[in-house]
Amino acid sequence: SGVTRFNVSKKKMGKIKIPIPPIEVQEEIVRILDTFTELTAELTAELTAELTARKKQYNYFCDKLLTQSNRIAYKKVKDLAKFTYGFTDKAKDTGNVRYIRITDIDETGCLKHEDKKFLNLSENNHSYLLKKGDLVMARTGATFGKTLYFEDDEPAIYASFLIKIELDNNKILNRFYWHFSKSSLYWEQANNLVSTGGQPQFNTGAIGQVVVPVPPLEEQERIVAILDRFDKLCNDISEGLPA
């Protein structure tokens, strides 16, 4: 009972009914469940170690593939892209378009599907609608620099603490840049360029100075195919973990 603070009274606790089989049956049930508890802990530890190893392998190959070609040109992001800050509004529980906030990007650069917020589409925010394959980056706070590759079918508008990065796709592919944004090559630069006052700021002036390795487009496509496979092995529950 209770509203802001919940409690179970002694009287109500005494009314809880417990199934009580014979002692020998209880002992067998305890044995089985103890075994499951131990096995679950063991499997969880093994799975954690496996995923950690896969992510380490992804990071190694990501850095290696991004820089291995002899035909790489190194370009600053400002010479490859234009930037647009997101739309400012109050997030709502209902609406006809999703409102993507800085907290909606997970640690792998993908969109979270829980705790969704919404807006209603209008003339004021229509230009902030995302298309499949668009890139948006967190520009402030603890998650600065995290980059989302938007691949959902659900219509969505990006919020003001995000920056849309519109790349020249004749020079660099969005998916290639997204993999780059998860590499140590990217994060070493981002951590040096971010302004660290009370709240970290990674605005267009900073992201524009990041240097990107840019191989030919066909090489970018080959690298993306390899890294997409690694990404799935690390993060996809249905396909990656069984593999």
N, C-alpha and C positions, 0 to 999 in steps of 0.2 A: 504494500500500500504506500501512498504518498504521491506527491506531485514533483517538487524539486528535489526532494531527498527521499529515497525509497528505503523501506525497512520491512522485515518479516518479524512479526511478534512471536513470542514464545508459544502463545495459545495456537496461532495458525500453524506454526512449525510442527506442533504436536499432532496436527491433523493429516500431515503428509503420509500417504500409504506406500509401503515398501513391499515388493514381492520377495517372499522368503521361502525359497526351495529348501529341501533337506541339506544339512551341512556338507555332505559329500558332493552334492551337486554344486553348492556354492564354491567349494574348493576347486572343482574342475573349471567352473566359469572364471574364477580368479586366475587359474593357471593359464587359460587361453588368452585372457585379456592382458595379463602381464607380458606374455610372449609377443602379442601384437604391439604393445607399448614399446618394448625393447626393439622390435623389428622396425617400427616406424621411425624411431630415433636414429637407428643405424642407416636406414635408407635415406632419411633426410640429410644426414651428414655426407653420405656418398653422392647424393644428387647435388648438394651445394658444392662439393669439391669438383664434380664433373663440370658444372656450369661455370665455375670460376676458371677452370682450365680452358674451357671453350672460349670464354670472353678474352682471356689472355692471348689465346691463339688468334682470335679475330683481330685484336689490337695490333699484334705483331704483323699479320699479313696486310692489314689496312695500311699501316705505315710503309711497309715494304712495297706494296703494289702502287701506292700513290706516287712513289718517287723512283721507281725502277727504270722507267723508259728513258732512252737517250734523247727523245724528242719532246721533252717537257719544257714548256714555257712557264715562268713564274710570274703571276699577275696579282696585283692588289685587287681586293674585292670591289673597291670603288670604281675600278676600270672595267669591271665585268657586270655590274648590277646597278639598279636604282632601288631606292628604299622608300617605303611608305609606312608611317606610323599608324597604329590601329585606331579603332573607334571607341570613344569614351561614352559609356552609358552604365546604368545600374543593371546588374544581372538579375534575371527573373526566373521563377520556377517553371513558368510556362511561356510559350511563344512559338512562332513558326520557323525560326532559325536558331541553330545552336550558337551560343556566345562562347568562343574559345578564349580562355584566360591563361595567364602565365602558369597557373597551377595545373592546367590540363595537359601539360607536356610531361611525360614520364622520363625516367633516367635514360631510356634507350632512344629518345627522340621520337616517340610515337604518341598518339593521342589516347588519353585515358577515356574509358567509357562509363565510369561511375561519376556520381555527383555532377551531372550535367546541369548547365544553366542556359537560359534562352533569352532571345529578344524577338520583337516583332519587326519584320522587314518593312523598311520605309524608304522614301526618297533620300533621306539623310544618310542612311547606312548601306544602301544598295551597292555602292562602289567598293565596300569592304568585304563583299562575298568572296570566299575562297573557291578556287577551282582545284580539281584533282591534280596533284603534283606540285602545288604551290608550296613555298617555303616561308615559314615565319619563325622568328627568333626572339627569345626572351631577352629583354634589354636591361633589366634591373633585378636587384635582389639576389638571393642565394643561388637561384637557377639561371643567372645571366649566361648568355651564350648558348644555352640549349636550343637546338634547332629542330623544328617539327617539319616532317615531310607529310603534307596533308593528302591522305588517300581514301578518305571516306566519301560515301555517296550522300550523306546527310548535309543539307545546305548549312553553311556556318559563316559567321562573321568573327574577325579577330579583334581582340581588345587592345586598348591603348598602351599597355605595357609590352606589347609585341611589335616587332618590325617585320613587314613583309619584304623579302629579298627577291627581287625580280631580275633573274640572270639573263644575260644574252645567250640563248641556247644554241646559237651558231658557234659559240666558243666553249661553253661548258654546260653540261647536263645537270638538271636539278638534283637528280638522284646521286650523281657523282659528288656534287658539293655536299649533300647530306651525309654521305659516308665520310667525306673529309672533315665535316664538323664534329665527328665523333673521334677523330684521331688525335694522337698526342701532338702532331704537327700543328693542329688547330689550337688545342688547349694551351700549349706553351705560349703561343702568341696572345691568345685571349686573356690569359692571366697576367700578362705583362702590360696589356693595353687597357684593361678595365680601370676606371677611376674608383678609388677606394676611399670614399668619405664615410658618412654614416651608413649609406646604402650603396652597394656596388652599382655603377652605371656603365653600360656597354652600348652606347648609342651609335648613331650612324658614323660619327667621326672615328670611333674606335674600330667598329667592324670593317669600315672601309679600308683600314690600314693592314688588315690581315692579308698575308701573302698565300696564294693558292697555287699548287702545282697543277698545270693545265696541259695534259697530253692531248693528242689528236682525238677527235670524237669517237672514232672506231675503237681506240684503245680505252677510252672512258667507258664505252659500252661493255667491253670485255671485263674491265675491272669491276664494274657495277654488278655484272652477272655473278662473279666470284664472291663478292662481298655480300650480296643479297643472300646467297646460299649460306654463308657463315652466319649472317644475322639471324636467319631462320633456325639454324642449328642451336644458336644461343638462346633465342627468345620465344620461339613458336612452341606452344604446349602440345598441339595436336600432331605436328609434323616433325619439329626439331628434336624433341626429347626422345621419341622412339628411335630416331636415327642415331 
